[in-house]
Amino acid sequence: MTSPEDRLDKLEMLAAEQERMLEELSEVLTEQQKLIDRLQSRLSASDDRIAELEAGLPAPANEKPPHY
């Protein structure tokens, strides 16, 4: 049978481990959000560049492809 002190020690160790894990997960989440923000910025810039390039292209002709 475990004593109350042993149970308390075990609970304190468990609480400390959970606190450490929460801090680690928070750091990972922060880094992932930074990466998502950077990727969204790059995607937006790519979309803008594609729109610029498409604006400079001539309008497609209503021609049949050569294999018809």
ZALO-77668 format. One record per residue (C-alpha): residue number from 1; x, y, z; residue in three letters. Coordinates in nm, 4 decimals, decimal comma, m for minus. Layout:
BEGIN
- NUM; X; Y; Z; ALA
...
This chain:
BEGIN
- 1; 0,0000; 0,0000; 0,0000; MET
- 2; 0,1355; 0,3421; m0,0888; THR
- 3; 0,1590; 0,6177; 0,1613; SER
- 4; m0,0071; 0,9575; 0,1121; PRO
- 5; 0,3395; 1,1133; 0,0676; GLU
- 6; 0,4222; 0,8667; m0,2116; ASP
- 7; 0,0928; 0,9404; m0,3831; ARG
- 8; 0,1505; 1,3142; m0,3499; LEU
- 9; 0,5043; 1,2816; m0,4913; ASP
- 10; 0,3719; 1,0813; m0,7830; LYS
- 11; 0,1011; 1,3397; m0,8530; LEU
- 12; 0,3527; 1,6247; m0,8332; GLU
- 13; 0,5830; 1,4474; m1,0798; MET
- 14; 0,2908; 1,3861; m1,3134; LEU
- 15; 0,1835; 1,7523; m1,2939; ALA
- 16; 0,5409; 1,8678; m1,3642; ALA
- 17; 0,5669; 1,6349; m1,6642; GLU
- 18; 0,2342; 1,7575; m1,8020; GLN
- 19; 0,3420; 2,1196; m1,7578; GLU
- 20; 0,6657; 2,0479; m1,9473; ARG
- 21; 0,4716; 1,8766; m2,2256; MET
- 22; 0,2293; 2,1696; m2,2521; LEU
- 23; 0,5178; 2,4143; m2,2837; GLU
- 24; 0,6784; 2,1992; m2,5532; GLU
- 25; 0,3516; 2,1686; m2,7453; LEU
- 26; 0,2989; 2,5428; m2,7203; SER
- 27; 0,6430; 2,6057; m2,8709; GLU
- 28; 0,5737; 2,3624; m3,1555; VAL
- 29; 0,2373; 2,5248; m3,2219; LEU
- 30; 0,3969; 2,8698; m3,2323; THR
- 31; 0,6593; 2,7532; m3,4835; GLU
- 32; 0,3949; 2,5872; m3,6988; GLN
- 33; 0,1858; 2,9045; m3,7027; GLN
- 34; 0,4902; 3,1066; m3,8110; LYS
- 35; 0,5485; 2,8583; m4,0939; LEU
- 36; 0,1828; 2,8749; m4,1988; ILE
- 37; 0,1998; 3,2549; m4,2049; ASP
- 38; 0,5124; 3,2471; m4,4230; ARG
- 39; 0,3585; 2,9932; m4,6605; LEU
- 40; 0,0374; 3,1946; m4,6901; GLN
- 41; 0,2415; 3,5019; m4,7747; SER
- 42; 0,4362; 3,3131; m5,0424; ARG
- 43; 0,1161; 3,1671; m5,1859; LEU
- 44; m0,0425; 3,5096; m5,2049; SER
- 45; 0,2653; 3,6485; m5,3805; ALA
- 46; 0,2573; 3,3558; m5,6252; SER
- 47; m0,1114; 3,4136; m5,6952; ASP
- 48; m0,0402; 3,7809; m5,7641; ASP
- 49; 0,2466; 3,6924; m5,9976; ARG
- 50; 0,0350; 3,4381; m6,1863; ILE
- 51; m0,2417; 3,6968; m6,2282; ALA
- 52; 0,0143; 3,9446; m6,3670; GLU
- 53; 0,1466; 3,6886; m6,6130; LEU
- 54; m0,2013; 3,5853; m6,7230; GLU
- 55; m0,2975; 3,9490; m6,7774; ALA
- 56; m0,0113; 3,9826; m7,0265; GLY
- 57; m0,1147; 3,6812; m7,2326; LEU
- 58; m0,3247; 3,7228; m7,5456; PRO
- 59; m0,6844; 3,6082; m7,5233; ALA
- 60; m0,7294; 3,2474; m7,6318; PRO
- 61; m0,8611; 3,2063; m7,9847; ALA
- 62; m1,1611; 2,9889; m8,0526; ASN
- 63; m0,9647; 2,7593; m8,2799; GLU
- 64; m0,9918; 2,3853; m8,3012; LYS
- 65; m0,6829; 2,1971; m8,1920; PRO
- 66; m0,4670; 2,0738; m8,4823; PRO
- 67; m0,5703; 1,7107; m8,4361; HIS
- 68; m0,9326; 1,7781; m8,5414; TYR
